[in-house]
Amino acid sequence: MKILVTGGAGFIASFFIKLCLKVDKNIKILNIDKLGYASDLQRLKEVSNNKNYFFKKINICNLKKIEEVIGQFKPDVLVNFAAESHVDNSINKPSEFINSNIYGTFNLLSSIIKVRSKLLFVHISTDEVYGSTKKGGFKESDRYNPSSPYSASKASSDMLVNAWNKTFGLKTLIINSTNNYGPYQFPEKLIPVIICNALKGKSIPIYGDGKYVRDWIHVQDNVECIFELIQKKKQNEQFNIGAQQKKNNLWIVNTICDLLEKLDGRSYKHLIKHVKDRLGHDRRYSVNTDKVRKSIGWSNRISIKDGLESTVKWYYNNQEWWRRFGAQK
């Protein structure tokens, strides 16, 4: 099997690539990435010399280049991880999200139909497209209700994928994953910001009252589920992926501070600072994952407790990696 991965130098995609090459020695992977600010080829250092791994610096907004690379590589599967994903940035610079997440996806879809229409297009989306809910969890058939420019751009790209499936008969698979965390996550998302700011002695910013709830899934669990869906040839469907481990931000920050204190004996909770809330901040994300669990018998293996502990230890022991970027406010 030949898999073309977009945004492969990113956090989640890099784990997916390493998993594929580890599980199946016959898989060939072509990673294309524009190498934006959150991309880093160091995430793929361990597979960089693998004879079945290839990399090209390409922006999915470059239609000509996308057509060329699909035509040359002739993938059986294209997995689209490439996206701008930081909500704060989408509020400040929404045009970048429209370009990458909507026009970039459109370019991929158009190129596939023109060059290699029989491949499977796997589109990696987010649970944020459904919006917030006070109780229960959204099913794949529920109405989209995005709140931020980021989630709106992802909702739009999901609709494009569905349209190409229905109009052009393109084989598609849409994945709506919950909040990922783990090693090598760029220090702008909540968990690495907490860890990195704490270790630098900087304030740990928490929006509003800190009681915003998310379902946290370890990145390894997420990519294993995505790969299994591909292996079992699921297509023309949509799947929510989550760990059913809902925690609010205060629980996350306090747990991380406790874990750091166990590592070096220092106290960190005095660094926690509540800041002005984000515009349009969704209160609670929750998706129903019954479909994927029943369809392929999948279940997440890593508990939030074990996952956070291993993640905190990784950032503590690999400070040379994240200090190159600096923690974000």
VEXDREN-2710 file (C-alpha; in Angstrom, 1 decimal):
% VEXDREN-2710
k/r/px/py/pz
1/MET/0.0/0.0/0.0
2/LYS/1.2/3.5/-0.9
3/ILE/0.0/6.3/1.4
4/LEU/0.4/10.0/0.8
5/VAL/0.2/12.0/4.0
6/THR/-0.3/15.7/4.0
7/GLY/1.1/17.8/6.9
8/GLY/3.2/14.8/7.9
9/ALA/5.7/16.9/9.9
10/GLY/2.9/17.9/12.2
11/PHE/2.2/16.5/15.7
12/ILE/-0.5/13.9/14.9
13/ALA/0.5/13.0/11.4
14/SER/4.1/12.2/12.4
15/PHE/2.8/9.6/14.9
16/PHE/0.6/8.2/12.1
17/ILE/3.6/7.9/9.7
18/LYS/5.8/6.2/12.4
19/LEU/3.0/3.7/13.2
20/CYS/2.4/2.8/9.6
21/LEU/6.1/2.1/8.9
22/LYS/6.3/0.1/12.1
23/VAL/3.2/-2.1/11.6
24/ASP/3.6/-2.9/7.9
25/LYS/7.1/-3.2/6.4
26/ASN/5.6/-3.1/2.9
27/ILE/3.9/0.3/3.2
28/LYS/5.4/3.2/1.3
29/ILE/4.8/6.7/2.8
30/LEU/5.2/10.0/1.0
31/ASN/5.0/12.9/3.4
32/ILE/4.3/16.3/2.0
33/ASP/4.4/19.4/4.3
34/LYS/4.9/23.1/3.8
35/LEU/7.0/23.1/7.0
36/GLY/5.1/25.9/8.7
37/TYR/5.8/27.2/12.1
38/ALA/4.3/24.1/13.9
39/SER/5.9/21.6/11.6
40/ASP/9.2/19.8/12.6
41/LEU/11.0/17.0/10.8
42/GLN/12.7/16.1/14.0
43/ARG/9.5/14.3/14.9
44/LEU/10.3/11.9/12.1
45/LYS/14.0/11.5/12.8
46/GLU/13.7/7.8/13.6
47/VAL/12.2/7.0/10.2
48/SER/14.1/9.5/8.1
49/ASN/16.4/6.8/6.7
50/ASN/13.7/4.2/6.2
51/LYS/13.7/3.1/2.5
52/ASN/9.9/3.3/2.4
53/TYR/9.7/6.8/3.7
54/PHE/9.9/9.9/1.4
55/PHE/9.5/13.6/2.0
56/LYS/8.7/16.6/-0.2
57/LYS/8.2/20.2/0.8
58/ILE/4.9/21.1/-0.7
59/ASN/2.0/23.4/0.3
60/ILE/-1.4/21.9/-0.3
61/CYS/-2.5/25.3/-1.5
62/ASN/-0.2/24.9/-4.6
63/LEU/-2.6/23.1/-7.0
64/LYS/0.0/22.4/-9.7
65/LYS/2.4/20.8/-7.2
66/ILE/-0.4/18.7/-5.7
67/GLU/-1.4/17.4/-9.1
68/GLU/2.2/16.5/-9.9
69/VAL/2.9/14.7/-6.7
70/ILE/-0.3/12.6/-6.8
71/GLY/0.4/11.7/-10.4
72/GLN/3.9/10.7/-9.8
73/PHE/3.5/8.8/-6.5
74/LYS/0.2/7.2/-7.4
75/PRO/-1.0/6.6/-3.8
76/ASP/-3.7/4.1/-2.8
77/VAL/-4.6/6.3/0.1
78/LEU/-4.3/10.0/0.8
79/VAL/-4.6/11.0/4.5
80/ASN/-5.1/14.7/4.9
81/PHE/-3.7/15.9/8.2
82/ALA/-2.6/19.3/6.9
83/ALA/-4.4/22.1/8.6
84/GLU/-4.1/25.2/10.6
85/SER/-5.5/24.2/14.0
86/HIS/-4.9/26.7/16.8
87/VAL/-8.1/28.4/17.7
88/ASP/-6.5/31.6/19.1
89/ASN/-4.7/32.1/15.8
90/SER/-7.9/31.5/13.8
91/ILE/-9.5/34.4/15.8
92/ASN/-6.6/36.7/15.0
93/LYS/-5.8/35.6/11.5
94/PRO/-8.9/33.7/10.1
95/SER/-7.8/34.1/6.4
96/GLU/-4.9/31.6/6.9
97/PHE/-7.4/29.0/8.1
98/ILE/-9.7/29.6/5.2
99/ASN/-6.8/29.2/2.8
100/SER/-5.2/26.1/4.3
101/ASN/-8.3/24.2/5.6
102/ILE/-10.8/25.0/2.9
103/TYR/-8.9/25.9/-0.3
104/GLY/-6.2/23.4/0.6
105/THR/-8.7/20.6/0.9
106/PHE/-10.4/21.7/-2.3
107/ASN/-7.1/21.5/-4.1
108/LEU/-6.6/18.0/-2.9
109/LEU/-10.1/16.9/-3.9
110/SER/-9.8/18.5/-7.3
111/SER/-6.4/17.0/-8.0
112/ILE/-7.5/13.5/-7.0
113/ILE/-10.5/13.6/-9.4
114/LYS/-8.2/14.9/-12.2
115/VAL/-5.2/12.6/-11.6
116/ARG/-6.1/9.5/-9.5
117/SER/-9.8/9.3/-8.7
118/LYS/-9.8/5.7/-7.4
119/LEU/-7.8/6.3/-4.2
120/LEU/-9.3/6.6/-0.7
121/PHE/-9.3/10.1/0.7
122/VAL/-9.1/10.1/4.5
123/HIS/-9.9/13.5/5.9
124/ILE/-8.8/14.3/9.5
125/SER/-11.2/16.7/11.1
126/THR/-12.2/17.6/14.7
127/ASP/-14.9/17.2/17.2
128/GLU/-15.2/21.0/17.3
129/VAL/-17.3/21.1/14.2
130/TYR/-20.3/20.0/16.3
131/GLY/-20.0/22.9/18.8
132/SER/-20.7/22.7/22.5
133/THR/-23.2/20.6/24.4
134/LYS/-24.3/20.6/28.0
135/LYS/-24.8/16.9/28.2
136/GLY/-24.4/13.7/26.2
137/GLY/-22.3/13.4/23.1
138/PHE/-22.7/14.3/19.4
139/LYS/-23.2/11.4/16.9
140/GLU/-21.8/11.5/13.4
141/SER/-25.2/12.3/12.1
142/ASP/-25.8/15.4/14.3
143/ARG/-25.9/18.9/12.9
144/TYR/-22.7/20.9/12.7
145/ASN/-22.6/24.1/14.8
146/PRO/-19.0/25.5/14.8
147/SER/-18.1/28.5/16.9
148/SER/-14.6/29.6/15.9
149/PRO/-13.1/30.4/12.5
150/TYR/-11.0/27.2/13.0
151/SER/-13.9/24.9/13.6
152/ALA/-15.9/26.6/10.8
153/SER/-13.1/26.1/8.3
154/LYS/-12.9/22.4/9.3
155/ALA/-16.7/22.0/9.1
156/SER/-16.5/23.6/5.6
157/SER/-13.8/21.1/4.5
158/ASP/-15.9/18.2/5.8
159/MET/-18.8/19.4/3.6
160/LEU/-16.5/19.6/0.6
161/VAL/-15.3/16.0/1.2
162/ASN/-18.9/14.8/1.5
163/ALA/-19.8/16.7/-1.7
164/TRP/-17.0/15.1/-3.7
165/ASN/-18.1/11.7/-2.4
166/LYS/-21.7/12.2/-3.5
167/THR/-21.1/14.0/-6.8
168/PHE/-17.9/12.4/-8.1
169/GLY/-18.0/9.1/-6.4
170/LEU/-14.8/9.6/-4.5
171/LYS/-14.1/7.1/-1.8
172/THR/-13.8/9.1/1.4
173/LEU/-13.4/8.6/5.2
174/ILE/-14.0/11.5/7.6
175/ILE/-12.4/11.4/11.1
176/ASN/-13.6/13.7/13.8
177/SER/-11.1/13.3/16.7
178/THR/-11.2/14.8/20.1
179/ASN/-8.4/16.7/21.8
180/ASN/-5.0/15.0/21.2
181/TYR/-2.0/15.2/23.5
182/GLY/1.4/13.6/23.8
183/PRO/5.1/14.0/23.1
184/TYR/6.2/16.5/20.4
185/GLN/3.0/18.6/20.5
186/PHE/3.9/22.2/19.6
187/PRO/3.9/24.4/22.7
188/GLU/0.8/26.4/21.9
189/LYS/-1.9/23.9/22.9
190/LEU/-3.1/23.7/26.5
191/ILE/-1.1/20.7/27.8
192/PRO/2.4/21.6/26.4
193/VAL/1.8/25.3/27.4
194/ILE/1.1/24.3/31.0
195/ILE/4.3/22.1/31.1
196/CYS/6.6/24.4/29.3
197/ASN/5.5/27.6/31.0
198/ALA/5.8/25.9/34.4
199/LEU/9.4/24.6/33.7
200/LYS/10.3/28.1/32.5
201/GLY/8.9/29.7/35.7
202/LYS/6.3/31.7/33.6
203/SER/2.7/32.1/34.5
204/ILE/0.3/29.3/33.4
205/PRO/-2.6/31.0/31.7
206/ILE/-6.1/29.5/32.1
207/TYR/-9.0/31.0/30.3
208/GLY/-12.0/32.3/32.4
209/ASP/-13.0/30.0/35.2
210/GLY/-11.0/27.1/33.8
211/LYS/-14.1/24.8/33.8
212/TYR/-14.1/24.2/30.0
213/VAL/-14.4/20.5/29.3
214/ARG/-12.6/18.4/26.6
215/ASP/-12.3/14.7/25.9
216/TRP/-8.6/14.0/25.9
217/ILE/-7.1/11.2/23.8
218/HIS/-3.5/10.3/23.6
219/VAL/-2.1/10.7/20.1
220/GLN/-1.0/7.1/19.9
221/ASP/-4.5/5.8/20.5
222/ASN/-5.9/8.2/17.9
223/VAL/-3.5/7.2/15.1
224/GLU/-3.9/3.5/15.9
225/CYS/-7.7/3.9/15.4
226/ILE/-7.2/5.8/12.2
227/PHE/-4.8/3.2/10.8
228/GLU/-7.2/0.4/11.8
229/LEU/-10.1/2.1/10.0
230/ILE/-7.9/2.2/6.8
231/GLN/-6.8/-1.4/7.2
232/LYS/-10.3/-2.6/7.5
233/LYS/-11.3/-0.7/4.4
234/LYS/-13.9/1.6/5.9
235/GLN/-15.0/4.1/3.3
236/ASN/-17.8/6.5/2.5
237/GLU/-18.4/6.9/6.3
238/GLN/-17.7/9.3/9.1
239/PHE/-16.3/8.3/12.5
240/ASN/-15.9/10.1/15.8
241/ILE/-12.7/9.1/17.7
242/GLY/-12.4/9.9/21.4
243/ALA/-11.3/8.3/24.7
244/GLN/-14.3/9.2/26.8
245/GLN/-12.0/10.9/29.3
246/LYS/-13.6/14.3/29.8
247/LYS/-11.7/16.6/32.1
248/ASN/-11.9/20.4/32.6
249/ASN/-8.9/22.6/32.2
250/LEU/-8.5/23.2/36.0
251/TRP/-8.2/19.4/36.5
252/ILE/-5.6/19.2/33.7
253/VAL/-3.4/22.1/35.0
254/ASN/-3.5/20.9/38.6
255/THR/-2.7/17.3/37.7
256/ILE/0.3/18.5/35.6
257/CYS/1.6/20.7/38.4
258/ASP/1.4/17.7/40.8
259/LEU/3.3/15.5/38.3
260/LEU/6.0/18.1/37.8
261/GLU/6.3/18.5/41.6
262/LYS/6.9/14.8/41.9
263/LEU/9.7/15.0/39.3
264/ASP/11.7/17.8/40.8
265/GLY/10.2/18.6/44.2
266/ARG/9.3/22.2/43.2
267/SER/5.8/23.8/43.6
268/TYR/4.2/25.1/40.4
269/LYS/0.5/25.9/41.3
270/HIS/1.4/29.4/42.3
271/LEU/2.1/30.1/38.6
272/ILE/-1.6/29.4/37.6
273/LYS/-3.2/32.6/36.4
274/HIS/-6.8/33.1/35.2
275/VAL/-6.9/35.3/32.2
276/LYS/-9.6/37.0/30.1
277/ASP/-11.7/34.4/28.3
278/ARG/-11.3/33.6/24.6
279/LEU/-14.0/34.9/22.2
280/GLY/-16.7/32.3/21.4
281/HIS/-15.2/29.8/23.8
282/ASP/-17.1/26.5/23.7
283/ARG/-18.0/25.2/27.2
284/ARG/-18.0/21.4/26.6
285/TYR/-17.0/19.2/23.7
286/SER/-18.3/15.7/23.7
287/VAL/-18.8/13.1/21.0
288/ASN/-20.4/9.7/21.0
289/THR/-17.9/7.1/19.9
290/ASP/-20.1/4.0/19.9
291/LYS/-19.9/3.7/16.1
292/VAL/-16.1/3.3/15.8
293/ARG/-16.0/1.0/18.9
294/LYS/-18.7/-1.3/17.5
295/SER/-17.6/-1.1/13.9
296/ILE/-14.0/-2.2/14.3
297/GLY/-13.9/-3.2/18.0
298/TRP/-11.5/-0.4/18.8
299/SER/-10.9/0.9/22.3
300/ASN/-8.3/3.3/23.6
301/ARG/-5.5/1.8/25.6
302/ILE/-3.9/4.8/27.4
303/SER/-5.7/6.3/30.4
304/ILE/-5.6/10.1/30.9
305/LYS/-3.6/9.5/34.2
306/ASP/-0.9/7.4/32.5
307/GLY/-0.9/9.5/29.4
308/LEU/-0.4/12.7/31.2
309/GLU/2.4/11.2/33.4
310/SER/4.3/10.0/30.4
311/THR/3.8/13.2/28.5
312/VAL/5.0/15.4/31.4
313/LYS/8.1/13.2/31.7
314/TRP/8.8/13.5/28.0
315/TYR/8.7/17.3/28.1
316/TYR/10.8/17.3/31.3
317/ASN/13.4/15.1/29.7
318/ASN/13.4/16.7/26.2
319/GLN/13.6/20.4/27.0
320/GLU/16.0/21.0/24.2
321/TRP/13.3/20.2/21.7
322/TRP/10.5/22.6/22.9
323/ARG/12.8/25.4/24.1
324/ARG/13.7/26.0/20.5
325/PHE/10.1/27.3/20.0
326/GLY/9.3/28.8/23.4
327/ALA/6.0/28.4/25.2
328/GLN/3.2/30.5/23.9
329/LYS/0.9/32.7/25.9
END
